[in-house]
């Protein structure tokens, strides 16, 4: 068989057992799990020959709906065959053939992240009188080209921290605050750190001038990011030449898993809500 490279689109849920997306030796990660499934089903034999590459890396507890990776395979992909070797919280649902020189990381034109704040909006309004308008103003400030040096986790190596933020928005859906960010590339923990400071601003824990200080590269401002469990890599987009083939059985597998989890957690939500009441009628 002539060498063929494929671009795959997949989802995963960042549960406690996975230590992020990137492979790290013998530690269980999303990438290691996918590689094992590809090996089990004879899609790759040697990792170095597969030219395997994730389009984006995510930290522990981060989830994804439209993550992507590329790989040179030994045969034409059958997605449900690969999915049969994957746990239910991970699944490939679309693919397309790409040139051998194609890079899922560098050929991406933008990444789309969603952050769901875990505390209901109604509770935030009672406890902190949260100001949504000033948070939306902060989102507009983030848009455009900035030096995000105070919005990412530096690991000692020299990384250019200037990025172009295509869009940053905030909305309220079903009593939850939803942040959305789109950019060609993000720095490590950038989304979670932006969310953390915008929330602090909304709760009047910092002033708007304090928020603007974060864009001053001469200042070094240290703080912890927002909880990673609320972050979703929603999509990775490529130019119009990339046409994904969606596999309906794989999509059904994905949606059935999501529905099962929604029902499960919905029951837990109602259970703990009921337990807070002295009288239940």
Protein Blocks (a to p, Z undefined) as FASTA:
>chain_A
ZZddddddddddddfkbgcjbdghjaccfklmmmmmmmmnopafblklnopacfbdcdeh
iacfkbccddddfbdcdfklmmmmpcfkbccfbdcdddfklcfklmpgbdcdddddfbdf
klmmmmnopafklmmmmmmmmgccddfklmcccehiacdfbdcdfbacdddeehiacddd
ddfbdcehklmmmmmmmmmmmnopacfklmmmmmmmkbccddddddfklpccfbacddfk
lccdddfklmmmmmmmmmmmmmmmmmmmmmmmmmmpmbdZZ
